[in-house]
Amino acid sequence: MTSSDDKTSSDDKKSDPLRDPNAPGPSGLSKDWPDLAGRIEGDGIHRLAVRVYYEDTDFSGVVYHASYLRFMERGRSDFMRWTGIDHNDLMGTEGGLAFAVRKMTIDFIGSAAIDDVLTVETWMGDMRGASMLVKQRVVLNEVAIVTADVKVALVTRAGKPRRMPLWLRKIFAPHAPVGAEIDGPE
């Protein structure tokens, strides 16, 4: 990568209205759109508001089951953003790292419809070796309508599992619930 490429990458981040490298808060979240990436509250749970649009529904106006997967992916991505991990930066470290969903257990308890405003809640579970458990819940009017346990694995650009480095575990550790198992040397 040349120095002009470095400058372009830096300029791109500065021109993105949702990311301001000079803004306070995790990963330079924009002060103009403070809740766009949701927020982590005192209980350690990340909450992201999502409005249901026509494109999210089936022919009857009820949210299509696969739409919940997209909503939860947004929740996991913004949870990471709030912890200080940027997907692009992660891909640029140690030869390219990313998180991939390895296993997901979902319980569809209720349903939502067009124009509903949902809250996607995301929090940490256990971390082991190359994987961690992420717990999620989609809430409508303070009632969980979808719950999920998502096992994500850290992988290289080539798709090979990679043990989570200490620096990454240290970033996630404060967000793990009391009693969660965090594998690896401190």
SULUR-V187952 format. One record per pair of residues at least 12 apart in sequence whose ideal C-beta (glycine too) atoms are under 7 Angstrom apart, sorted by the first residue. I is the first residue (numbers start at 0). GAP is how many residues later the second one is. Records with the same first field share a line. If there is no record, write none. Layout:
I = GAP ; GAP
This chain:
16 = 13 ; 15
17 = 12 ; 15 ; 18
25 = 55 ; 56 ; 57 ; 58
26 = 54 ; 57 ; 59
36 = 41 ; 44 ; 45
37 = 40
39 = 42
43 = 79 ; 131 ; 133
44 = 76 ; 78
45 = 29 ; 32 ; 33 ; 36 ; 76 ; 77
46 = 72 ; 74
47 = 26 ; 27 ; 30 ; 72
48 = 68 ; 70
49 = 21 ; 24 ; 68 ; 70
50 = 66
51 = 60 ; 61 ; 62 ; 63 ; 64 ; 66
53 = 60
56 = 56 ; 57
60 = 52 ; 53
61 = 49 ; 51
62 = 48 ; 49 ; 50
64 = 43
67 = 70 ; 78
70 = 47 ; 49 ; 67
71 = 48 ; 64 ; 66 ; 76
73 = 46
74 = 45 ; 47 ; 61
75 = 46 ; 58 ; 74
78 = 43
82 = 88 ; 89 ; 92
83 = 87
84 = 86
94 = 61 ; 62
95 = 60 ; 61
96 = 57 ; 59 ; 65
97 = 57
98 = 53 ; 55
99 = 52 ; 53 ; 55
100 = 49 ; 51
101 = 29 ; 49 ; 50 ; 51
102 = 48
103 = 44 ; 46
104 = 43 ; 44
105 = 40 ; 42
106 = 39 ; 40
107 = 38
108 = 35 ; 36 ; 37 ; 38
109 = 30 ; 33 ; 35
110 = 34
111 = 28 ; 33
115 = 24
117 = 20 ; 21 ; 22
118 = 20
119 = 16 ; 18
120 = 15 ; 16 ; 18
121 = 12 ; 14
122 = 12 ; 54
123 = 48 ; 51 ; 52 ; 53 ; 56
124 = 55
125 = 54 ; 55
126 = 37 ; 42 ; 45 ; 49 ; 55 ; 56
127 = 53 ; 55
128 = 34 ; 35 ; 54
129 = 23 ; 24 ; 31 ; 32 ; 33 ; 34
130 = 20 ; 21 ; 22
131 = 20 ; 40
132 = 16 ; 18
133 = 16 ; 18
134 = 14
135 = 12 ; 14
165 = 18 ; 19
168 = 13 ; 15
